[in-house]
Structures are given as C-alpha cells and as structure tokens.
Amino acid sequence: MLVFSLLPGPGLPACRAGQTNEESLIKILQSPAASPRAKGEACAQLKLMGTARSVQALAPLLLDEQLSHSARYALESMPDPAAGKALLRALTRTSGLMQEGIINSLAVRGEPAAVPQLAILLSKPDEGAAIAAAGAMGRIGGRKALASLQTAALKSTNSLHYAVVDGILMCANRMLDAGKPAAALKAFESLYSCEKADRIRLAAFRGMILASGTKGIALMTNAIAGNDRMIQSAALRLASEMNGAEASSALTGLLPQVPPPIQIALIECLARRGDFAALPTIAKLADSPDSSVRIASITAMEVLGDDSVVPLLAEKAASSTGAERKAARQSLLELNRGPVTRQLLAALKTAAPEVEPELILALGGRGDQSAVPTLLNLANSGNAAESATALQALGMLADATQIPRLVRLVADARTDESRSAAADALAAIYDRVQSPDRPVEVDALVKTVETGEVDARLALLPVCSELTQEPVRDALRAAAVDKDARVRDAAIHALCDTRDGELLPDLLKLACDKDGTSSRPLAIRGCVRLATQEENVKLSNEKKLQILTDILNAPLDTPEKRVVLSGLGAVADEGSLALATKLLADPAVQEEAEQAVIQLAGTLASGHPSEVRMALNKVLDLPVKPATRTAAQAALKKIK
Amino acid sequence: MRKSLLLQSTDAECSPAVRSRASVPPQGGRLRELFGLALLAVFISVGGNPLLAEDAAKSGSEMLVPLTLKLPEPVFAGTPKDAPRGVEIEPTPTNAPPLMVPSDVRNVAPGKKITCSDKGVTASQLARITDGKKEATEDAAALLRKGLQWVQFDFGAPHEIFAIVVWHAHDTPKIYRSVIVQASDDPDFTGNARTLFNNDRDNSSGLGVGADRQYFETYQGKIIDAKGCRARYVRLYSHGSTDSALNEYTEVEIYGRPAK
C-alpha cells in the first residue's frame, strides 16, 4: 500500500488531506519553490490519478536529472496517448541512464511509434541504450521491430547481440501469441539455424515446435527420441505444454522406444498432462527391468490409474520393497477413477495370500465406507480365507454402527479361527472408535457375553477388557462367577487385562484371595498396572498405596513381590518408601527393593529428607552391586 | 546382507547340544581343529550336508553351525554417542564370534500364533512381526501402545529354542527399555517362566532386576542366546524407547526345532 504525505515547501499552498487533487499536484510540479521531494511525491500520486492535463506538467521533468525517474514513472501507466508522445520526445533529448529509463518506459507502454527511434539507437555507440532499445523492441513487438532486430543481429556482438536475440525471441513469441505462427516460425527457424549459443537454439527450437502446429509434434517426438541432449531436454519440457490428443498419442507411442531416463521423463510428463489414454502403456512399464522406471510408472498411476490397475498395484505393493512398495501403496490409496473400491473387494476374493494384506491396507486406508456391506457379507459367507481377510479389512474400516454386526459374526462363527478373527476385528473397531467423551455401543456385546453360546462368550470376553462402560463391567463380574469354568477363566483373564479403573476392587479381591486361584499372579500384575501405570485411572497416592499394601499383606511368592515392588517405586509416598525399605531384608527381592528405594529417593528427597537418607543408608549397608551403590550414593549426595 | 549370529550371555539352562559345544574340547591338536573348521565351512556352504551331521551324531556330539541371518539395510552407521546418562550401553557388535546352533535349527516363528498385550492390535498387524520384512519403515512394524507391553509366540508344542533375534525398530538410534525375553510352558507366564534376557535395571517391569545391558537398536537386531531352552511359549517385553513411549516390533526370529 502506498502512503502519500505531501510535504509542501515554504510558500506553497497548503494541501490538507482530502483536498488533494490533480490541479494542486500539477501546481506543485510547476512551482519553482517546491522541493524535489514534494515534486516526486506529486508524481507518484499523479501516476494513480493523472489525466492528459498532467502530461504537460510532467513532460519537462523528464529532462530533469532528479525528477526524470518520477515523471516517467507517472507517465508510463497513463492511458492517454499524449503520455507516450511526451516520452518519445524526451527520448532524443536525453542520454545515459535517463535515456535508458525512458526507453524502458516506452517498452512498458508498448509504443509502436517508438520503434524507428529505438532501431536507430541499436547502432549507436552507447551500448547501454542499445541493449535497452533491443529489449524494448522485443517487448513492443511487431514486424518492424522484428525486422530491425534481425538486421541488428547480423552485426551485433557480445552483450548487445544477446539482447538483440532476446528481443527477436520476444517478438516471435508475441507473434505466436497473437495467432501469427507462420511469421513466428520463420523468426525461430532463422535463429535456430544461425545462432550457436545453446540457450538461444534451445529457445528457438521450443518456438519452432510451438509454431509448427501438428508438424510440431513430430518435431518434438523426433527430438525426444534423438541423441541431441539439449534439444531432447527442450522437447521434454515442452511435451507437458502441448495440447491435444495427437500429442498424447505421439508421446505415449514413444514410451517403449526410448531408454529408461527418457521413459521416466516421459512418464512424468504424461502424468502432468493427465493423459489417461497412456495408462495401459505406462502400466506395462511397471514390470520394467529398471527400478526407477518401475517406480515412475507406479507413481504415475496415482494420477492416471483407475480400477483396472488395482490388481497390478496390489501385487507390486506385496512383492516389492522400499520406494517401489511405498509408491504402490500410495497409488492404491489415491486411485480415484472408476469403481476402485469395488475392484479392491473383487480382488480380495482371488488374491494370493501375500497380496491380501495390501488390499486390506488399501481398503482401510481409503476409508470408503461403501466397502463395509460387501466385507460383512464376505466375512459371513465367504470361505475361510475370504472371511479372515474381510474381517481384517473390517477391523480397519468399519465404524461404531457396525459393531452389532461384528458381534453377530462372532456369535455365528462356525470355526474357532473365524470366531477369533471376528473378535479381533471387533476389538480393533472398539480401539479405533471409543473415546472418553463418546459412548460406544456395547449392548450387543454385553448381551452375547451374558447369554450367548460358550464359544462366543469365550471369544468376546477378551474384547471386554478394553472397554470401560458399566454394562461391560457387570457382564465381566457375572462371567467371573459363571458356572462354566472356561467362561470363568476367560472372564478372570479379561479382568486381569482390563483398563477400567472401576474394576480395581474386583481385581484386588482376586489378587488377595488367600485360597489362591491359578490366575492370582495375573490379578496381582493387573492390580499393580491399573493402580500405578494406566493413565486413564486416576487414584491418589494414598489409595494406590493402600492397594499395594493389601496385596503385600497376602502371602506372595518372589515374582509377585517383584511386581508389587515395581508398583511401590512408582508411588511417591512416604509409606511406599517404608514398605520398600522393609523388603530390603528379603533376600529374594533385595535387588528389586534397592531399586524401589533409589527410585523413591528421587521423588521424595525434598519432602522427606531424613526418611530417604535413612532408607538409602540401609541400601548402602547391604552388599549391593557397584552400580546400585553408585546410584544410592548419588541420591544421598543430593540430599546432603 | 547376511551375518552370523553372535554369541550372547544368558541365564537360561543349556540343552545337551549347546553344552556339547561348551564342554567338548577339540581333540587331535591344532591340525584336527583346522580340519574341523574346514569341514564346518563345507557344511555351511552346501547348506547342511546330512552325512556330516550324521558323523557328528555318531561321535556323540551334535553338529553345530553358525546360523546366518538375513539383515535389512542399515539406516544409520556406528553407535550413536548421545547415550542417556547413567545408562550402561552394550557396544554394537563388530567381529564377535558367531553363535553356534544345531544344524537343523530353523526360524520357527513364521506362521505361529502371535498374541500381544495390546488388544487394539490386530492379528494382521502382528503378522508383520514374522513376515520377514525387517527394513526400517513404519509399515514393517507392529505398533503397541505405551507402557510395558509384550508379544507372545505359541509354537503349539514344546520346542528347543537356540536363538531369538529381535528388531524393535532401527529407523533411528534408540534404546528400548526393559527388554525382557522369557520362555514358558504356560501361556500366562506365571508358572515356569524362564528369563533368557533382561535389561530392566530398575525392575520397572516388575519382572525382576535384569543383568543384561541396554543396547542401541541397529539393523543387526538383538541376538539372544536361548541355549536350547525347551518351551512352548516365548514372550518379549518392552517398555518404550528413548525415542517414543510406544513399542515397535519390526521382526522377531526364533531359531529352534520341535522338542524330541
């Protein structure tokens, strides 16, 4: 944004905000008392609002070394022809940088009337002005400018020559844009045959192709297939810009004939062009012996591919490694032409075992819910392999609304394998969809756990360990005292694995059961995990310590004491320290007790220094390992 | 890329086969020793000549061969220097002697039932652990939630286990915490669980203080000498890494054979 602040010099009429208008600005320009700065700022404003009336005031300033830049800046964008005439008049009355500036402004305006004057400058000794004139003529364009530049090109050398050639290229390109390809082609051909510099010939060649119409396609493909690297490179760059089916067909036809590096460039070009017709040819190159070509082909299918390439991409994803596999997986995810999901599902039925996971990954990753009904049917009525594969896909894809169907699949499963696979899928869905603030459907699950066939109950009880709803809790509690021993065992295992803090009392009861079930060690482990490690379970240190104390009060074997000690180390409480210190006297778990004391010393040192010191000294009184001694001494030192 | 298994220390009981390696000294002097090595080289090169194995059996000992591993491409080189303070790190092996195992030992993990402590991980995800794909890519690993987690293998029947190789994740230099490997005849690991490896130095796992050292994950994997331990189940624990609280398992290979 431009911010103008007029700062009139002494004796000037005041120009307050809102009063500024063209007349007052002109007055500033014409005032001998106005400072150059004020005049410059007036020029800047006139650029935005000036009309033909301003031209007369601005024209003299073109010859003023201090204000010429500001004046031409204002004039070059004024639509009135008078502005161009003023600039043209100044052209012959200036020299050096001022003249170059005016040349540039004439170029900006595209003043055809300036061409004869500019052409004269091409042969003058002032090289700066000549170069500027060549550039300006290129920008103005037209046959006269082109002819003058072509004449100058025959005599010019060095920097001026390049400027003249650039001017010719600009003229020719303008002709091409203006729908005059024949004239443009002549200019390009002339440069291509006469010039030696690569960059000029390259630009000229590009122009030749563009100006040659349908013949340009042959020119381009010949260049791509040829041996001239420079021309090949230009043709490849241009291939992306060539429109029309003929260009697509020609480029596709080249693919099998060219060496791998050119194949890669062509594949990328066809993908950029969105040439869907090239897909069959590109797909064949997915089996190229050259890995880079294979990757380029697979990557291009991401854009150009459709449902027909699903089997190919899945096979590639399964059989390849590294970048090739990554590309195949990405393309499977991105395919969006044709009934891709339908094709993925169809492929599942016939795919080799190693390909199936890739199809499932793609179905899950694409997140297309339309696949769910087919997958459910396949899971229900397909053969064992189809069913297992469909269930894996459902685990990744199905949402909460499908949970009852999955529960039904568990209940109706005919084999242990299919039942286990369905339960696995159900657990995966629960894991994916449940969150603390979003209740998830558990009615079907609970009903089957409570009243289903034993096999179904056994399969579903492990799923319950991931859930924290009240009905699930009740179902687990009931199953834990079921008359069927297998159900009881599965329920107790689920309780021991639960993430539900509300089930801690139930678990603690199992852990402290003095009659001792075979699952007691699991219950102890589950209690300690829930109380001290599970992040969803929020308990006070006092409560945690109470749980651990209750367990310690029951008869424990060595592995069980180690579990409790791991929990004690994590509860930053004076009571934990006391219990761990007490266990230092138990040779079976002395090492674990030492570690618990050292761990607690780190968290309790500031609040309970004397207790921590005493506990650490007890550790140091024992014949501990050097590393333990070092750690205990370090902890003690921190207190001191 | 292939390498020989490297000899590791372990607390597990040895099978007669492995004890024979340790207890039977080479007889017949240096010449015979060299001859034996030559025979061994031939044995390895032909992929396990049954005649040589038979000869070994007749002599009262079992033919042992250095088992080779197919290694993934390394992502980084050397042992990183920024090991956490106070952590005793095992040097990354370079020219350690190969681990010798009976000639009929194979990787028995593929196709076996795998379970884990994270119920949100599907069977298909767990299958990645034995799919033979060990490259350091995200999609090659099964990802278990944070905290102490385990994966467990059920061989269906007791097996003699000679080596366990684990690649948690070797995409970046990282140290996995509380790496514990146990073998058991009981799926709950509450009965006769035997610890083959334990580098949990502070008992944070609750499985006892381990004597093994922590190590940087590399493309070479961690090789654990199971010494012919007889068990139906193998369980591998971990408690996150220096890189993440999550638990990655890219590949596990268990070299063993059905128990006689």
Contacts between the chains, C-beta under 8 A, distances in Angstrom:
chain1	res1	chain2	res2	distance
A	321	B	133	7.6
A	321	B	135	6.5
A	322	B	135	6.9
A	326	B	137	7.7
A	329	B	139	7.3
A	357	B	124	5.9
A	357	B	127	7.4
A	360	B	124	6.6
A	361	B	139	8.0
A	392	B	122	6.3
A	392	B	123	7.2
A	392	B	124	4.4
A	395	B	122	5.0
A	395	B	124	7.7
A	396	B	122	7.7
A	420	B	123	7.8
A	421	B	123	6.8
A	424	B	122	5.4
A	424	B	123	5.1
A	425	B	122	7.1
A	427	B	119	4.9
A	427	B	120	6.6
A	427	B	122	7.7
A	428	B	120	6.3
A	428	B	121	7.9
A	428	B	122	4.7
A	430	B	120	7.8
A	431	B	119	6.9
A	431	B	120	3.0
A	432	B	120	7.6
A	462	B	119	6.5
A	463	B	119	7.1
A	465	B	119	6.1
A	466	B	119	4.8
A	466	B	120	6.7
A	493	B	188	7.9
A	497	B	117	7.5
A	497	B	119	7.2
A	518	B	188	7.9
A	518	B	190	7.3
A	519	B	188	7.5
A	519	B	190	8.0
A	521	B	188	7.4
A	521	B	190	4.0
A	522	B	188	5.8
A	522	B	190	6.4
A	525	B	206	6.8
A	528	B	206	6.4
A	529	B	147	7.7
A	529	B	148	7.6
A	533	B	147	5.4
A	533	B	148	7.1
A	534	B	147	7.8
A	559	B	190	7.7
A	559	B	193	7.8
A	559	B	207	7.5
A	559	B	208	7.4
A	562	B	203	6.1
A	562	B	206	5.5
A	562	B	207	6.6
A	562	B	208	4.9
A	563	B	206	3.8
A	563	B	207	7.9
A	564	B	206	7.8
A	565	B	203	6.0
A	565	B	206	7.3
A	566	B	203	5.2
A	566	B	204	5.8
A	566	B	205	6.4
A	566	B	206	3.4
A	567	B	206	7.2
A	569	B	202	7.2
A	569	B	203	7.0
A	569	B	204	7.1
A	570	B	204	7.8
A	591	B	203	7.5
A	591	B	208	7.5
A	591	B	209	4.3
A	592	B	203	4.3
A	592	B	208	6.3
A	592	B	209	5.7
A	595	B	201	7.5
A	595	B	202	4.4
A	595	B	203	4.8
A	595	B	209	5.9
A	596	B	203	7.1
A	598	B	202	7.5
A	599	B	202	6.2
A	627	B	88	7.2
A	627	B	201	7.4
A	631	B	86	7.7
